[in-house]
């Protein structure tokens, strides 16, 4: 499986998308992430593993805690490349509209 396929596989699950949204504001520990969901800790660990394998999050260990952080540039590059390949005119139109607004 190529790298981009891993990103889209990771994005296919609503729990993983929510984890990415939760990490938008900064690092969270595995426990803090798990507390936000009504599923088991091992299930959250599997979701984090998929996101990490896709390069969408990174982890940092500190003592006995693991902190997770979003890798926004990975998501932006992958999705941006896909969008520009599938609908390049829409990307151009969107950029022109932004520039035209005061």
Secondary structure in CASP SS format (residue, H / E / C, confidence):
PFRMAT SS
TARGET T0000
AUTHOR 0000-0000-0000
METHOD secondary structure of the structure
MODEL  1
X C 1.00
X C 1.00
X H 1.00
X H 1.00
X H 1.00
X H 1.00
X H 1.00
X H 1.00
X H 1.00
X H 1.00
X H 1.00
X C 1.00
X C 1.00
X H 1.00
X H 1.00
X H 1.00
X H 1.00
X H 1.00
X H 1.00
X H 1.00
X H 1.00
X H 1.00
X H 1.00
X H 1.00
X H 1.00
X C 1.00
X C 1.00
X E 1.00
X E 1.00
X H 1.00
X H 1.00
X H 1.00
X H 1.00
X H 1.00
X C 1.00
X C 1.00
X C 1.00
X C 1.00
X C 1.00
X C 1.00
X H 1.00
X H 1.00
X H 1.00
X H 1.00
X H 1.00
X H 1.00
X H 1.00
X H 1.00
X H 1.00
X H 1.00
X H 1.00
X H 1.00
X H 1.00
X C 1.00
X C 1.00
X C 1.00
X E 1.00
X E 1.00
X E 1.00
X E 1.00
X E 1.00
X E 1.00
X C 1.00
X C 1.00
X E 1.00
X E 1.00
X E 1.00
X E 1.00
X E 1.00
X E 1.00
X C 1.00
X H 1.00
X H 1.00
X H 1.00
X H 1.00
X H 1.00
X H 1.00
X H 1.00
X H 1.00
X H 1.00
X H 1.00
X H 1.00
X H 1.00
X H 1.00
X H 1.00
X H 1.00
X C 1.00
X H 1.00
X H 1.00
X H 1.00
X H 1.00
X H 1.00
X H 1.00
X H 1.00
X H 1.00
X H 1.00
X H 1.00
X H 1.00
X H 1.00
X H 1.00
X C 1.00
X C 1.00
END
